[in-house]
Amino acid sequence: MEDTTKYHFTPSPTEKNIIFSVIDEFMPIDNTELVDKRADKIAQLAINNIEDWEKSRYELKCNTSDPDSTGCLDIYLHFFKFSTPSGPTLDWIDAEMFTELDILTKSSRLVSSFFRVSYYTTPHRETQKLIGYSTIQVEVSNISKFSICPNQPGSFLYHWKSKKKLNISNNKLYMKVEFFNSANGKVTVLGSALPVFPSTPQFYIDFWNEKMDYTVISLDDKTRTFTTQPMTWDFEAIDWFFAGADPDTINNYLKVRSYNVGCSLDLYYKELITCPAPFCV
């Protein structure tokens, strides 16, 4: 039988013994901690997750420092006048949307027409989610415009208060304006694409690009306000033509320009009247 060496705790370092330092920290020697984590995880799976479904009210804020501003956002609608002299117009009568009699008598053709202002998470129909919309009646006036004023339809929207549930990019939404014309039964989208030439309503570039139908809306989650970021899509046809009119370079001459004119926004009636080759092939 082998001899057994015994070790004893002694205060002397010269003898054969075990020396260790006494500390006030103790490490577990079992799997208690792992078991607790596993138990917590199983408990979370068994209990419904708590989600923040609270919503906040965002109010319209104009991009202006004018102290006399009413806070109303005036949206001007540019249509096209086909009769001589032809060209863009802000007049309902020149645009042949309504007659002078409609405006004077406030006919049902006029007062039954309305605008729908919708707010989406993206400018793409395949992925977008509708956040909210408002219906705004046509104003009894010759001028083709309507206004969104504080505490009136379109001047506020409700969105998730939780950052996680906002689920949008860069705190931006996308506004779409549609005109429901009771006089002819048509629904028209008013976007930010400019006609190539003022005299003819031609839209050469990417006419069906849905991005052109939306206006970017910027959300401020600190002040709970939202502002418009107007822009235009403009094709520099003359420059493209003198550069050789190469169809492969045509998109290089499509310019997106931002602008700020205070509490107003310009939108354009987009209808494909003519579209010559090589633009629509």
Backbone hydrogen bonds, N-H to C=O, Kabsch-Sander energy under -0.5 kcal/mol:
donor,donor_aa,acceptor,acceptor_aa,energy
5,T,3,D,-0.6
6,K,4,T,-0.5
8,H,16,K,-0.7
10,T,8,H,-0.6
15,E,12,S,-0.6
17,N,15,E,-0.9
19,I,17,N,-0.5
23,I,21,S,-0.6
35,V,31,N,-2.5
36,D,32,T,-2.4
37,K,33,E,-2.1
38,R,34,L,-2.4
39,A,35,V,-2.4
40,D,36,D,-2.4
41,K,37,K,-2.2
42,I,38,R,-2.2
43,A,39,A,-2.2
44,Q,40,D,-2.1
45,L,41,K,-1.8
46,A,42,I,-1.5
47,I,43,A,-1.0
51,E,49,N,-0.7
53,W,51,E,-1.1
56,S,159,H,-3.2
58,Y,56,S,-0.6
58,Y,157,L,-3.3
59,E,224,R,-2.0
60,L,155,S,-3.1
61,K,226,F,-2.5
63,N,262,G,-0.6
64,T,62,C,-1.7
69,S,66,D,-1.5
73,L,148,I,-3.0
74,D,72,C,-0.7
74,D,263,C,-2.4
75,I,73,L,-0.6
75,I,146,F,-3.0
76,Y,74,D,-0.6
76,Y,265,L,-3.0
77,L,144,S,-2.8
78,H,76,Y,-0.6
78,H,267,L,-3.1
79,F,77,L,-0.7
79,F,89,T,-2.7
81,K,87,G,-3.4
82,F,80,F,-0.7
87,G,81,K,-1.9
89,T,79,F,-2.1
92,W,142,N,-2.9
95,A,91,D,-2.1
96,E,93,I,-1.5
97,M,92,W,-2.2
98,F,92,W,-1.2
103,I,99,T,-1.4
104,L,100,E,-2.3
105,T,101,L,-2.6
106,K,102,D,-0.7
107,S,102,D,-1.9
110,L,107,S,-0.8
111,V,107,S,-2.6
112,S,108,S,-1.7
113,S,110,L,-1.4
114,F,180,F,-1.8
115,F,136,I,-3.3
116,R,178,E,-2.5
117,V,115,F,-0.5
117,V,134,S,-2.5
118,S,116,R,-0.6
118,S,176,K,-2.6
119,Y,132,G,-2.7
120,Y,174,Y,-2.5
121,T,129,K,-1.4
127,T,124,H,-1.0
128,Q,124,H,-2.2
131,I,119,Y,-3.1
132,G,119,Y,-1.1
134,S,117,V,-2.1
136,I,115,F,-2.7
138,V,113,S,-1.5
139,E,145,K,-0.5
141,S,139,E,-1.6
144,S,90,L,-2.9
145,K,143,I,-1.6
146,F,75,I,-1.8
148,I,73,L,-2.4
149,C,147,S,-0.6
152,Q,149,C,-1.7
155,S,152,Q,-2.4
157,L,58,Y,-2.1
159,H,56,S,-2.2
161,K,54,E,-2.8
162,S,54,E,-0.6
166,L,162,S,-1.1
167,N,163,K,-0.8
170,N,168,I,-0.5
172,K,169,S,-1.1
173,L,217,I,-2.6
174,Y,120,Y,-2.3
175,M,215,T,-3.2
176,K,118,S,-2.5
177,V,190,L,-0.6
178,E,116,R,-2.1
178,E,176,K,-0.5
179,F,188,T,-3.3
180,F,114,F,-3.2
180,F,178,E,-0.6
181,N,179,F,-0.8
181,N,186,K,-2.6
182,S,180,F,-0.8
185,G,181,N,-1.9
188,T,179,F,-2.7
188,T,186,K,-0.5
190,L,177,V,-2.4
191,G,189,V,-0.6
191,G,268,Y,-1.9
192,S,212,M,-2.8
194,L,233,W,-2.7
196,V,202,Q,-2.9
197,F,200,T,-0.7
200,T,197,F,-1.1
202,Q,200,T,-2.2
203,F,274,T,-0.5
204,Y,202,Q,-0.6
206,D,204,Y,-0.6
209,N,206,D,-2.3
210,E,208,W,-0.6
212,M,209,N,-1.5
213,D,210,E,-1.6
214,Y,211,K,-1.4
215,T,175,M,-2.5
216,V,229,Q,-0.6
217,I,173,L,-3.2
218,S,227,T,-2.9
219,L,171,N,-3.2
219,L,217,I,-0.5
220,D,225,T,-2.9
221,D,219,L,-0.7
224,R,220,D,-1.5
225,T,220,D,-1.3
226,F,59,E,-2.2
227,T,218,S,-2.0
229,Q,216,V,-2.4
232,T,257,R,-2.3
233,W,192,S,-2.4
234,D,232,T,-0.6
234,D,255,K,-3.0
236,E,234,D,-0.6
236,E,253,Y,-2.7
237,A,235,F,-1.9
240,W,236,E,-2.1
241,F,237,A,-2.4
242,F,238,I,-2.3
243,A,239,D,-1.0
244,G,241,F,-1.4
245,A,240,W,-2.4
249,T,246,D,-1.7
250,I,247,P,-1.0
252,N,249,T,-1.4
253,Y,250,I,-1.5
254,L,251,N,-1.3
255,K,234,D,-3.2
255,K,253,Y,-0.7
257,R,232,T,-2.5
257,R,255,K,-0.6
259,Y,230,P,-1.6
264,S,262,G,-1.1
265,L,74,D,-2.3
267,L,76,Y,-2.9
268,Y,191,G,-3.3
269,Y,78,H,-3.1
270,K,189,V,-1.0
271,E,269,Y,-0.6
273,I,201,P,-1.0
273,I,271,E,-1.5
279,F,276,P,-1.6
280,C,276,P,-0.5
